[in-house]
Amino acid sequence: MNVRRSIGSFTTVLFLVVLLPGLAFSQRGLRIVKTDIPVAYKATIAVSDQVIAFGTGFNTGVEYLKPGDKQAAKVPGSENYSSKSLGVCGTKIILANTRNFTVAVFDTTDGSLKAIPEDVLRLRAITGDMHQGGGMQTSGNYAVAITDTTGSDSSAFKVIDVSGPEPKVISFEGSGEIANARAVYRQVAIDAISGKVAAAGGMDYGINIFDIDAPDSEPKRFDVKSVNGVGTMQMRFDNGKILFQTGESYARAFLLDTATGKITEMSRAIYGLAFSGDTYVYFASRDSNDNHGIIARAAVGKAGGQPKFSAGATGVGGSRNNGTVGFGSSAAVTSDGKRVFIAGTDAVGRTERFQLLGGSKFVLQPDRGNRPAFLLGSDVVASTKVVAFKTGTDNNTTLGYILL
């Protein structure tokens, strides 16, 4: 498997951009677009360098935008597909059918929609939160989903390879026999770089690593029973390493190197995880100073090392009630690990500010449409060239994105 990616130094150059609804302005290469395209505030956003996909309804409805387009387009049969469980692989969108729990692949280049037969792949469940474990996960040309094993098929999860004109489904027949995995796997993650799948959660108290190229081989298992297993937040798998939160009452953040077995413990953690290009982000919960309402202090580090915590509790517009710089509840790292962004989650409130890590500090982005005049944002995601997020106010959320 030839999947290569250069990993550069951890530096970020900040360019301030003034936004008006539906317009974009660029300065020295950074381009932020604030659209009028509605996004359901509880829905998922997924992104590649070519496509931004997002949910439009509370339960169903999926649209997509190619960066630079002025209008979004609907996925055919959009009303059948979950607005909360979806993924993007290059130009293709991976969809979950809420009527029969099957999966379909939509190609945005030619408009073709390929449904995978129910007897080949049927989802065990359709999750309702893009940050919680259990939903479909993507990496490169692969998607992975937890599958129903009540029939003759004992594969507890399956990988979908969308590199060709027809989706190819890879089963892991041995996965259903490990510690009653059909009952215990609560989340999966996939890493195209190492060619591995991670499955974890529940009574197994382990992280099991499977080989995509050898799906019938025994998995490599890492015991995490001492920390009560993997928690509810979606673990992140990249370049052979896994960032996860523990299942303890007071969760901690850990990073596991699946090649060496080294486990690095960080601090207590809360909210979502982001990890790409050997750069990780989580939100600290060491003491009451790390929490401010529905947001928390961002912690950023490189794989194998300890994080740096965002400093202070700087208010926006002179008041902490308007939000705190360096605090958030969702994070994204570009695929090369060079740029870090934080924001809020779900509906966009005044405390949920879109922020970019500039050097050693998080920096707000200006927006004359708000008071204080800084960009609001939630549920940020990133590829190498595109960052997408929800903006707007309260439940009236719209799509925002950045061209890097």
N, C-alpha and C positions, 0 to 999 in steps of 0.2 A: 504494500500500500504506500503510495507516494503522496503524502500530504505534508507539505512544508510550509513553514511560516517563520519569518524573521522576527526576532524579539529585540526591540531597541531599548535604549536607555529610558528611564522613567522621567521624562521631562514633558512639560506642557506649556504651550504659548497661548496666552489669553488674548482674544480679540473681542471687544464689546460690540454688540449689534443692537440697534434700535429697531423695534418691531411695531408693525401696525397690522390689524387683523387682515388676513388674506394676502399679505405682502411679505417680501423678504428683502433683506439688505445684507450685503457681504462686505467684508473688509479684510484684506490680506488673506483670503482663502477660507475663512470660517463663514458658513452660510446657514442662518437659522430661518426656518419657514414656519410661520404660525398660520395655519389654515382655518377655514370655516367648516371643515368636514367633521360631522358628528362622530364621536366614538362613545360607545356605552361605557359609563364610568366603572362598571364592574367587569368589563370585558378584557380580553387579552390582546396585547400587541406583540407581534413577532416581526423580525426584520432580517434581511440579508442586504448585500450591497446592491441588489437589483430591485427588491420588492419590500414594501411595508404592508403587512396584513393586519387587520384589526376587526374586532367584533362590533356590531352595530346595535344589537338588541340585548335584552336582559338575559335570554337563554340561547337564542339563535340569531343568525345573520352575520355574514362575513363579507367585507369589502377589502380592496387592496389598492395601493397607489404605487406607481413607479416614480421614484424621486425625480422631480422636475415637472411631472404632470400637474395640471391645474385641477383635475377632477378625479375622484376615485371611481372604481368600477366594482360592480357586484360579482361575486363568484356565482356561477350558474347553480340554481337551486339553493341559493343562500339561506332560505328559510328552513332548510333541513339540517344545517350544520351549526355546531356549537360555536357560540361567540366567545367561549371561555377556554376551549381546548383546541388549539391549532398551533401550527408551526410553519416555518419557511425554510426551504433548502434551495438556495440559489433563486431560480425563477419559478419554483414550484411551491405550492401551498398545500400543506397536509391538513386534512379536515376530518372531523369526527361527526358522524351522522347520528343525531339524537334520537332518530326513530328506530333504528335497528342496531346501533352501537358498532357500525362498520366504519371503515376508513376509506377516504377517497383522496386522490392526488390531482390537483388542478394545475395545469401548466399555463402560466400567464403569457408565454410567448406565442402559443398557437391556439389557446382557448380550449384545449382538450381536457376532459374530466374523466379520470380513470378510477372507477370504484373497485375496491378489493372485495371479492366475494366473502360472504359471511362465514362460509365453511373454511376459508383460508385464514381470516383474521377477524375476530370479534373482540371488542374492548370489554374489559371487566367492569369499568365504570368510566364516567365522563366527569372530570373534576371541575370545580367551580372557582379556582383562584390560580392566577398565573405564577404566584410566588410559593404556593403550597406544593408539597410533593405529591406525586401520583399522576400528573398530567403527561401528555406526550412531550418528548424532548428531542431536539434536533442537533446535528453537528455535521458539517460538510454536506454530503449527499445522503446522509442517513437520518432516519427518525426511529424512535423506539417507543413502544407503548406496552403497558401492562394488559394482558389478554385474559379472556375467559378460558378456564381449563375444565369446565364441567363436562365437556364431551370427551371424545377419544384423544384429543390433542392435549398433551400434558405440558406444553410450552407456557410458562408463566408470564412470558413477555415475548415480543417479536420485534425484529428490526425490519424496517422498510428501506430498501435501497432504491433511490429515485434517479440514479445516474443515467439510466437508459430511457428509451421511449416508453417502456412498460415498467411499472413498479414491481420490484422483486422482494418477496417476503422471505425472511430468514427465521427459521424456528430454532429454539434452544430446548430440545426435548428433555434434556437432563435437568433443566431448571425446575421443573415441577416436582422433582423427587427429593430435593435437598431440604431437609428440615421442614417438610410440608410447605414448600415455598408457595404453592397455590393459595395458601391462607395467610402467609406472613409478609410477602413483598408489598411494601407500601409506596415505594417509589423506585424509579429507574433513571439512569442518566447514560449518555453515550458520548464517546470521544473518538472522532474520526482520525485524529492524529495518531493515537496509539492503537486504534482499531479494537477498542474494548467497550463493553457494556458493564455498568455497575448496577446491582440490584440490592436493595436494603430495606430495612424497616420491620417493625413488628417483633414477634417472639424469637426470631432467628438471632437477633442481637449481633449481626455481622454484616459486612459489606462484601458481597460476592462479585468477583470480576470474571466476566466471560469474554471469550475471543470471538470476534465477528467472523474471522476466517476459519475458525474451527469450532462451530457451534455445538458439536457433540462432545467436546472435551470437558473435563472436569474444571470447575471454576477455581480461581485462587481466592481464598477466604481470609478476611481480616476480622478478628474478633473485637467487637466494641461493646461487649456486655458490661464492662466496668463503668461505662458512661451511659448505661441504659439504652444502648443502640443509637440509631440515627433518629433525629427529631422530625418534626412535621415540615419544616422549611425545605424547599427543593435543594438537594445537594447539587453542586456544580462540578463537572468532570471535564478537565482540559489538560492536554499534553501529558497524560498519564497520572495526573494528580487530582485529588478530590477535596473540595472544600465542603464541610458539612457542619451542622449544628447537632449537638447531642440531644438525647431523649430525656435528659434529666429535668427535674422541676425548674432548676435555674440553668438553662442551656448554656453551653460553652461552644466556641468555634474551634474546629480542628482542621488541619490540612494533612491529608494522607498521600504519600508518594507510593503509588502502587508498584513501582519498579523496585524500590529499595525497602519498602515497608516502614520507612520513617514516618512517624506521626508528630506533627508540631501542634502544641496546644497554645491557643491564644486566650483571650479574656472571655468572660461571660458575654453572651450575645443575644440579640433580639432582632426581629424582622428579617428581611430578605438577604440573600447572598449573591455575590457576583464574582466571577473568576474567569480570567482569560489572559492569554499571553504571559502567564506566570505572575500576574497582578491580581490580588484578591481584595475584596471589599466586604465588610459586614458592618453591623451597627452594634456598638458596645452597650453593655448593661452592667458595668462594674459597680456603680452606686447611683444615688438619686441625681447626681450632677450629669449623668450620661443620658437621662431621659427628660424630654420636654413634651408633654402631651402625647401626641400620636407619632412623634418622631424621636430619633435617638442619635447619638454621636457617631459619626462615620469613623471607621478604622480601616486603614489602607496599608498594604504591605506587599512584599514579594515572596514567592513560594519558598518555604523553608525558613523564613525569617519572621520576626515579630512586627506587628503593625505600628504605624504612627497614628495617633488619635488626633482628630481635628481639635484645634485649640479653642479655648474660651467658650462663651455662650453669647456671641454678638447678636444683638437684636437687629431687626430690619425696620428702618424708619423710626428708630429711637425707642422701640418697644418690643419686648420679647413676645408679646401677644401677636405680633405680626410675623413671627417666624424667627428661626435661629440659624445663623450661618454655620455650615459644617454639620448640620443635623438633617436627617431624612429617614426614609423607611424603604426605599427601593434604590438600587444602584445598577450601573452598567459600566463595563470596561470594553473598549474596542478590542477586536480580535488580536491585535498586535500587542496589547497590554500597555499602550502608550498614553491613553486618555481615559480619565475616570469622571463619571457623572453621577450625581445623586438627585433624588426627587422624593415625592411622597408616594402614597398608594391610593388607588380607587378615586373617589370624588376629590376634586381639587379645592382644598381650603387655603386660607391665608397663611397657614404655617407651612404649606408644602411648596417650597421654592425650588425651581430648577437651578442646579449649581454645577459648575465645572471646577475640577481641581487644577488650580494654576500654581505651579511650583509646589510649595508646601501648604498652601491654603486653598480652601474652597471659596469660590467667587460667584456672586450672583450675576445674572444676566439681565440687562435693563429691558423694560417694556413700558412705554409711555401709557399703555392702556390700563395700567393698574395703579393703585395707590396703597402703599408705596410703589414706585414705578419699577418693579422687578418682575421677571417672568415667573409665573406659577407653573408647576409641573408635577405629574405623577407617573408611575409605572414606566420608568425609562428603560429602554433596551438599546443594544448597539451591535453593529457588525464592525467591519474595518472602516468602511467609508460612510456609513449612515447611522445616525442616532435618532430614535423616535420616542415620543412621549405623549401623554395626555396633558392638555392645557385647558384654559377656560376658568370657570368658577363653579363651585358647588357641584351639582350633578350635570351641569351643562358643559360637558367636556368635548373638546375637539382635538384634532390631530396636530401635533407639532413635530418637526423633524429638523435635523441638521445634516448638511452635506459637508463632509470633512475633506 
